């Protein structure tokens, strides 16, 4: 008889946490299923219940177990441990073996794995549908063998469907997004539906698609201006439909994406199309990609499903670590990896006896064919994403390298049929002068990456470019959408002259960046840099930074098992101060918490870490850490150079205890000179109380990233609403205006150290709102100074007022562009 419910015991001793505490979206967002996690303090993983071993990968970093009630459980030791290649792991069981609760499954070297893996926290995932997991209290230490959860069969599917049929709702909307529903908007629609249980479809004409499936949505071929019907059935059908409708009517987040990278407008011609502007001179190198051979027949459905799950998790884990322009692309790719239609087709093939690699390739090929059948050129650019993920997952299944790219010599012009995002990210861009592909489109994901990296790129150049001989000189003029093979001496001379002029302008900006920054009317604006290491400090000085407006001290505390002691903190602060050569150094105190967890500061699970115990709140809860850090800062940074800044302050109640503690520490160390203590304005409360706070704090510095998400009630880590995050929103600008007014009335200065400070388009608005210091990324400093030097305060003030009265961020940007022209 098959048991209906099974009790799970802790597979080893450690800190029990909810699955959302795992710092990897694949697990935290339940892409693989519900579950929990344990941060281990011992080195043997044991069976949490009786059952049969389904699979243990060759790397022995994970194990899949079928419980006696039929549920399948994945236990994955640490994060990104597959990359260790089995080093430090010893399997104690094999597929097909029967185990009892507490039987050893995998032994591992706790210290070695902790040093080399991304994290030791171990997810335990329910990888079967039709079961419910009930978790006991988390946020506590548990012993191996202690009861932690229960898995039971869910209600029959017929009952679920009957309950879901309680409500039906439909709504028609017009898709206004410039490029319709392509990969990123489709991923956002799927993400927006995660909180709902209703079954939701998008209907375009006679075609219907599961709205939770990125692939199915792409197959609809919805273009800009199309009318679609959103149909849902379930207990929350109306709310689910409204969520999708609101997302579509808001533009699907594509207004921001369109301005994120300087890609050219979509131009459909028979010749090359500019995907990333610029000019390059170099030698041709052909990129030839070959699909790996895969076995057709599998080794059993359970083993192949487990292998596919592990490979999908590995690829998704790699994507979770991306930053910058690649982050949003990675989010769309991760949605494809969890796409229900892709997984359904792949699992059907596996059930028919095919290998995981063969099944995944078949699933992506079927989806690609459906997209091609739409006949829409823009949507067909998304086929490259499916090909990319197909190759990466197959590579993970076969144990080979995912992105095979050639070594580049300096001045390489890379040519190929197409270029995949993973291939671009694996290239040595220092030696990459330009890219030209026979296929592809100007809005493809690799085009966005190339534009972000400043690499000129042509796409849709035709099959003829594939016959260009390797090593031959080439001029790639993306601005003119032209590629010249074996150019004449005159053509080379002209192109070289243009390149020289561009470099001269940049060099001129770089040289002038070392002078103090004044506006055209003489107003002094300080241009500082945001730093996170000693290397950043050196880059900032080289770029012309006049000081450091934000030193993120949490870089000392993250990715380690113990907190840094006072001497290590002092030594690092001292090195950064010395590298800055006496320039002002604003040190932000520790800004970690539930959103940036560290293993040596165990905290209970928080439903919303961004609103929890973080920033100065954590420091006030742990005054021992704050005192230690203040001592290190004061000992490491000369008093005349040092300023200290507190993160996540809401009001003076957060400021005054730290001010008193700072005075105590100064007295302990015998430092007579007063050290300025300022406040980071990241909450709307602090912005509205800026005048009150400025009467006691020595300066105010605005963190626009958090201020924006709190003002707009949109989590910047949530793909379903991240398109709403825009620091140039008039509501955010009005709060910045309050900060400027409050600081000025109290005789204090106000700066901006968030991401908005690096945007030259925002500079005149911020200055007009009363900001007198901008702290940017080091790379942005020369161009930012060049823009500020051309500004007039009267223009900035008038522009700022118009921006605050605007109706949208897009309108604000249009006003700024017009003013700068």
N, C-alpha and C positions, 0 to 999 in steps of 0.2 A: 504494500500500500504506500502511495506517495504522500509524504507529509505536506500539510498545507502551510505550516509556519515553521521557521527555523530560527533559533537564537544564535546570534554571532557573538563570539568573544574576541577580545583584543588579540591580534596576532603577535604583538609584542608590547612591552611596557613603553609608555611615552605619553605625550600630551595629546589628548583627544580633541579634535577640532571638527567643525562642520566642513563639508566639501567646498563651500564657497571661500574658505580661508586658504585654500591652496593657491599659491601665486602663479597660476597657469590657467588661462581662460578655458582651455579644453576640458579641464576637470571642474573648475569653479563655476562655469556656466552650464554644467551638466550636459555637455555635448555628447559624452559617452554614456551618461546615465546618472542616477542619483547615487549617493554614497556618503562616506565620511573620510576622515584622514587622521593619521597618527604620526606625530614627530617622534621617532624612536630614540630610546636610550639604551637599547641592547641590540645585539648583532645577529639574531636569528628570527626569521619570519616564520610563524607557525600557522597551521590551519585554523581559521576562525570558526569552522564547523565541519561536520562530516560531509564527505562527498568524493567525487572522482576528479582527478587532475585531467584537464582538457589539453593544456599546452604549457610548455616552459620554453621560451625562446633560447637560442644558442647563447645569448648574452646573459641569461639567468638573472635578469634584473626584474622580472615580473613572472606572474603565474596566473593561469585562469583555472577556476574550480567550478564544477557543476555540483550544486548542493542537492540534498536528498529530495527537496521539493521541486527540483527542475530548474531553479534559478541559477544563472551563471554569474560568477563573481570574478572581477579582475583585481589583483593586488599588485600595485606598481611601486617598487621601492624607489623613492626619491624622484626627482624631476630631471629629465634629459639624461638619465643614467644609461640609456641605450648607447650613448656616445662613448661610454667607457669600454665598450667592446668586450664585456664580461670580466674585466679586471676587477678583482675584489669580491666577486660573487661565486658561490658554489651551490649548484642545485642539489637538493637532497631527495627529489622526487622526479618522476618522469610521467609523460602522458599515459593515461590509462590506469594509473595507480590509484588505489583506494586509500583515503586518509581519514583519520579521526581528529576531533578537536585537539589542538595542541601539538599535533605531529609536526616536526620540522619540515619546512618547505624549501627555504633558501637560507644559507649562511652567508654573511657578508662582512667585510672589513669596515666597521663603523667609521673609523678615522679616515681611511683612504677614500671612501665614498663621499664623506662629508667635505673633504678638501677638494675633490674633483668634480662633484656634481653641482648642479644649480641649487638644489636644496635637498634635504633628507626627508622632508615631509612626505608620507606615503599614502596616496589615495587608495581607498578600497571602494570599488565601483560596482553597482548592480547593473550588469550589462544585458539584462533581459527585460522584454516588455511583458506586461501582464502580472507584475509583482509590485508590492509596495514595501518600502523600507521605512521602519519606524526607529528613529535614533534616540538613544538615551541622552541625558544631560552632557553637553560638551564643555570645553573650556576647563578641563581638569586633567590631572595625571591619573593614568590607569595602569594597573598591573597586567601582565600577560595572563590571558585566561579570564579576565573580568568581563562580565556581560556588557555589551556596548550597543547592540542593535537587534532588530528582529525583522525578518523578511517573510512576508506572507503573500499568498496568491491574492490578486486584485479581484474585484467583482467581474463576472463574465462580461465579455465584450458586448453581448446583446443588451445587458443592463446599462452599460456605459452609453451605448448608442441611444437607448430609450431616454436616458437622462439628458443626453446632449441634444435631443430633439425638442426639448422644452421651448426653445426660442429660435426663430429664424428671422434674419434681417438682411436687407439688401440696400445698396446705395450706389448711384452712378456718379462718377467724377471724371473730370478732364485732366489728362496728364500734361502738365505745363513744362516739366523739366526739359531742358534744351535737347537732350539726346534720348528722351523716352526712358524706358525701364531697361537699363543695361546692368552690368554685374554689381556695381556698388549700390545703386538704388534697390535692386532685387534683394541684396543682402540686408539692406536696412529694413525692407518690408518684412522679411523673415524674422529679423531680430525684434521688430516691433511687436510681433505676435507671440513672443516667448511667454509673457505673463498670462496669456489667455488659453483656455482649453477648447474653445469652439473650433470646429472644422471650417476653414476659410478658403474660398476660391476666388481667383480673379478671372473674370470673363471678358473676352475681347471678341466681338462678333460671335462666331459659332464655336470658338475655341475656349477651353477652360483649363486652368492650371491651379495646382495646389499652391496657395500663397505662402506656405512655409518652405517651398522648394525654390531655391535660386535658379536651378536648372530649368524647372518647369516654367517659371516666370520668363526667363530668357526666350524659351521656345514660343511664347506668345507673339514675340516681335512687336511689342507695343512702342510706338514712336511718339514724338512730341505732338500734342494736339489730339491724340486718340482719346476716345471715351471708353472707359472700362467700368464694369459692374463688379462690385465687391459683394460677395454672397457668403453668409455664414450661418451655421447651425450649431446651437449649443447654449448652455446656460448663460454665457457672457457674449452672445453673438453680437448684440448691438455695440457693446464696448469695443469688441475686436474690430468690427467694421469701421467704427468711428476713428479708431487709432490708425488704421491703414489709410483711411480717407484723409485724415488730417496730415499725415506724412506726405501723401501724394500732392495735396493742395499746397503744402508748404514748399514744394519744389524738390522733394526727395533729397535735400541736402546738396544739390548740385551747384547752387550759386557759389558756395564757398569753395567747392572742389574745383570749379572752373577758374577761380582766381588763385588757386594754390600753386599752380605751376604755369610758366609762360608758354604753354603749348599753343601752336598756331590754330586758327579757326579751321573747321572741317572743310576741306576742299577736295572734291572728287574729280580727279582728272586722270588722263592716261599716263601722265608722267609722275615724277617724284613729288611727294608732299612733305612739307616741313612739319616735323613732330616736335622738334626742339631747336630753337634758333641758334645761330652762330656760324662761324667759319673755321674750317680745319684744313690743314695741309699734312699729308702723311703718306704711308705706304699701305696698300691694300692687304688684308688678310681675310681669307674666306673661312666662315664658320660652318662646319658640316656636322649636323646632328644625326645620330643613328639610334633608332629605337632598340632597346635590349630585347633579346629573345626571352620569352617566358614559357614555362611549362603549361600545357593546356589542361592536363588532368591534375586534380588536387589530391591531398593526402587525408581526405575526410572532412566533412562539412564543419565540424566543431573546430578542428585544428586550423582550417583555412579562415574561418570567421575570426578566430582569435588572432591569427597572423595579420589579417586586414585591419582589425581594430588597433593592434599595436602599431602598425605602420602609419595609419591615419593619425594616431596620437603623437607619434614621433614627428611627422611633418607639421602638424598643427602646433606642436611645442616649439619647433624652430621658428614658425611664423609669429608666434606670440612675442618673440624677443626683438621684433623689428621696431625701428624708430623713424621719425621724420616722415618724408613723403611715402616711404614704403609701408607705414603702419596701416593706413586706410586700405591700401591694396591687400595687405596681409589679412585684414578683417574680412574682405570679400572672399579671399581664398579660403579662409577658415570656414566661412559659411558654406562654401562649396564642398568642403571635406565632410561636413555634417549634413549635407543636403539629403532629405529623405528619399527623393526619387533616384538619385545616384546610388544610395545605399540599398534601396529596394532592388534595383536591377542587378547590382553586384551580388547581393545575397541570393537572389534567384539563380544566378549562374553558379554560385558556390553550391547551392542545394542540388543543382543538376550535375555535380561532380567536378566542376572546373576549379582550377587553382585560384587563389586570391588575386594574384597578379593578372591572370587572364581575365577574371571576372571584372576587376577594376578597369582594365583597359577597354573591355567591351562596354561597360557602363558609360565611361567618358566618351567613347566613340559614338554611342547611340545619342547621347546628349548633344554632341557636336553636330551630328547630322541633322538633329531637330532644329538647331540654331541656324545652320546653313539654309535649311528649307524655308526660313522666313524671308530670305532674299534681301534682308536689311544689312547694308554694308557695315553700319556701326555695330550692330549686334554681332556680326561675324568676327569682329575684332576680339570678342570674348572667347572665341574658340581657342585662342592662344593660351588663355588662362586654364582651360580644361586640359590642353596638351601638357602644360607646365605641371599641373597637379598630377596628371597621369604618370608622367616620367618620374616625379619626385616620390610618389607612393610606390611605384614599381621598384625604383632604386632602393627604397627602404626595405621592401619585401625581399629583394635579392641581396641585400647587404652591400650594395655598391654606392658610389658617390652620386648624389642627386643631380648636381649641376656640373656637367662636364664642359669646361671651357679651356681654350688654349692659353698658353703663356703669351703675354703681349710685349712687344718691343716698344720703346718710346716712339710716339707718333703713329700709332696704329689706327688705320681706318678699318673698322670691322664690317664685313659684308656677309650677309646670309639670307636665307629664305625668310626667316623671321627670328626674333630674339625673345626669349622668355624672361619674365621677371627674375626668376631664380638664377638664370644665367648671367643677367646683368649684374645682380648683386654679388656674384662670384668673381667678376672681372676686376682686374687691377686698373682702376679708373685713372690712376696717375699716368699710365702709359697709353690710355685710350684717348685718341684725338677726336674721333667721330664715328658714327654708325650709319650704315645704309642697308635697308632691308628690301627684298623684292616684294614682300607682302606687308601685312600689318596696316595700322591706321594711326592717325595723329592723336586719337584719344585713347589708345591702348595703354595698358598699365606700364609697359616698359617705356613708353613715350613720356609718361609722367615722371618716372624715375630718372630718365636721361635729362629731362628739363631741370629737375631738382638738382642734379649733379652738375649742370652747366655743360653737358656734352651735346654738341650739335648732332641732330639725327634727321635723316630722311627715311620715309617709309613709302610703300607702294611704288617702288622704283621699277618694278617689272623684272621678268626673268633674265633680262639681258645683263644685269649687274652680277649675276652668278657666274658669268664667264670672264669677269675681270681677273687677270692674272695676278697671283700673289706677288707682293713685293714691288708692284709697279706704282709710281707716284700718282697721287690722286688729290684733287681739290674738292672738298665737300662744302658747298655753300648752301647751308640750310635756309638762310634768309631768302635766297633766290630760287630755292627748290631745284638745285642743279648739282650734278656731280660730273667733274671733268677728269677723264682718264688720260694719263700720260700728257699732262698739259705742256704747252709751249713755254719757253723761257719768259716771254712777256706776261703770260697768264700767271705763272708762278710769281713773278716779280710784283704784279698788281695785288695778288692775294696776300703775299708776304707784307706788303705795305699796309694793307687794311688790318692785318693781324697786329702789326707793329703799332698802329694808331690806337687800337683797342687796348693793347697792353700799356701803351703810354698813358692813356687816360686813367687806367686803373692804378698805374704806378704813381701818377700825379696825385690821385686821391690818397694813396697810401702814404706818400711823402708828406702831404699837407695834413694828414691825420695826426701827426705828432705835435702839431701846434694846438694850443687851447682853442676851444670852439666858441666863436661868437657869431651871432646872427648878423645879417646885413646892416641892421640898425645899431649894432654894438652890444646888444643884450647878451649876457654870458649864459651859456647853457653847458652844463657839465655832461660829458659823455663817458660813462663808466662801463665796466664789463661784468657780466655774470660769470662766476668761476665755480669749478667743482674739483680742482686739483692744482698741483704745482705746475703741471704742463699747461693748463689753461691760463695761469698767471703769466707765463712766459709768452704765450700766444697773444694775450691781451696787450702786453707792453709793446710787442712787435707791431700790433695793429694800430697803436696810438691811443689806447685807453688812458684816461686821466685818473683812473682809480678803479676800485672794485666796488660795485654797488650791491653785490650779493655774493657772498661765499657760502655755498651750500655745505654745511659741515656734516650732513648725514652721510656723505660719501665715505667718511671714516667709520661709520657704524654699520653699514649694510654689507651683505655677503660675507659674514664672518660669524663665528660661534660665540665669541665673547666681546664685551664692549672694550673699546680702546681705553687705556689708562691715561692718567693726566699727562704723563711725559710724552706719550705718542701724540696726543692732541696738541700739546705745546710745541713739539718739534715741527709738526706739519704746519701749524699756523705761523711759526717763525720763518720757515722756508718760503711760504707764500708771501709774507710781509717783505722779506728780503728781496724776493724776485720782483715785487712791485716797486722796489727802489724808493721807499718813502711815500709813495702815493697813498691816498686814503684807502683803508680796507674796512668794509662793512661786513662783519661776521654775523650771519644768521645763526641763532642758537638751534639746537636739534629740532628738526621737523620730521619726526616719524610718528607712527601710530598704526591704527588698524589698516590704513591704506598702504603703509610701507612697513610691514611687520618684520621684526628681528627675533631670532630664536631665543636669545637670552633675556628678552623682556616679554614673557608670556602674558598675554592679555586675553580676556574673555572675548568670545565672538561678538561682533557688532553687526546689527542689521544694516547700518549705513556707516561705514568707517569714515567717510568724508565728513560726517557730522558728529563724530565720536571723539575719543580720547586721543588727540593728536596735537602737534605743535606745542604751544606754550602750556596747553592743558596737561599734556603728559609731563612736561617739565615741572609744573606746579605739583603734580601728583607724585613725582619722584624728585624732590629737592636735592637728594644726594647726587643725582646725575647733573642737575643744573649747577650746583656749587662746583663740582669737579670741572665742568666745561668752562665756567666763568674763570676759574683759577688758571686753566690752561690757556685761555685766550689772553688774559691779562699778562701772564708770564711770557707768552710767545710773541705778542704784537706790541711794539712801542706805544706808549700812551698817546703821544701826539699823532699817531697814525691810525689808532684803533677807534672803531665805532662798533657798537653791538646792536643787533636788531632782533626783535621778538616776532615769531610767526603766529598766525591764527589768533590774534588779539581781537576780542569783541568790545571791550570797554576798559576803563581804568582799573577795574577790579582784577584784570589779568596783568596789568602793567605794574601796579604799585608793589606787589610782593617781590617781583624780580628786581625792581629798582632798589628796594631795601636790601635784598640779598647781595646785589652788586656792591653797594656801599660797604657791607660787612666784609666781603672778599677783598676789596681794595684795602681796607684797614688791616686785614690779616697779612697782606703782602707788602704793606708799607708804601703803597702807591698814593701819593698826595694829589696828583693831577687828576681832574675829573675826566671820566671817559663817557662820551655821549651814548645814550641809550635811546634807540628809536623803535618804532612800531611798523610792522608790515600790515598794510591795509588790504585784507583779503575777504573780509565779511562785510555785507551791506550795513550791519550794525556799526562797525568801526568807521565806515565811510560817512554815515550820517552823524556820528559823534566826533568827527575829525577835529573840529574846532576845540571841543572839550579835551580830547586826548592831547592835541598839540600844545595845550597850555602847560602840560607836564612832561610829555615826551620831547626829545631833542630834535627829532625829524620824523617824517612820514614817508614810507615807500610803498607803492601800490603793487601788489601781486595780481596782475590782471587775469592770470589763468584761473585761479580759484575764485576771485571776485566775480568773474563772468559766470562760472557754473553755479555759484550760489545765487546770483542775481536772477539768472534765467531759469533756475530750478532744473538744470539739465546736467546730468552726470557726464563729465568729459570722457569717462571710460566706458560708457554705454553706447554701443553702435546705433541703437534704436533712436537716440536723441542727440548724438554727438554733432549732427549737422546743425543743431540750433546754437551751438557754441560759437560765438563771434564777439570778440572784445570790442568791436566797433559798433555794437548795438547801442542805440541812443540811450537806453536805460543805464547801461554801464557808463557811458560818457557823462551822464548827469551825476552819477555817484562820484566819478573822478572830479567833476567840477566842484562838488561839495568838499572834497579833500583839498583841492587847490585853494578854495576860499578859506577853509578852516586853518590851513597852514599859514596862509598870508596874514590872517587876522592875528595869529599868535606870534608872528615874527619868525616862523620856522620855514624850512624848505621842504618841498614835496617832490618826490621822484617816482619813477616807474621802473620796476625791475622784472616785470612779467614779460611774456612773449611779445606783447604789443610794442614794447620799446625798441625792438629790432626791426620794425616795419617802417621804412622811410615815409610811406604814405600816411602813417598815423602821426608822425612827428609834428607837423604844424597844428594839428588838432590838440594834441597833448600839451604843447607849449601854450596854446591859446587858452587852455583850461587851467593854467597856473603851474604847470610842471616845469621845474628848472633843472632836473637831472634825469637823464635817460641811461639805464644800464642794460646793455644789449649783449648779444653773443659777440665774441671777438671778431669773427669774420664780417659782421655787419657794420663794424665801427667806421671804416674809411668812407663807405658810401653814405652812412647816416650823417657823418660830419659834413660831407659835401652838400647834402640836402639842407641841413640846418643853416649852413653859412649863407644860403640864398634866401632865407626867410626874413620877413618883416613882421614885427609884433602886431601891428594893426591888422594885417592880413590874417594872422593866426587867430587873433581874438574874434574877428568877424566870422571866420570859418568855423571856429569851435562852437559859437552860438548857433549857427545854422545846422551844424552836425547834431547838436543836442535836440533840435526841433525836427530832425528828419524822422521819417516813418520806418526806416529799415537800415540795416548795415549796408546793403547794396547802395542805397541812396547816399549814405555817408561817404562811401568810397568814390562815388561819382563826383560828389562835391570836392573831395580832396584832390582827385585827379585834375579836375578843372582848375582848382586854385594853383596847383603846382605847375600846370602848363603856362 
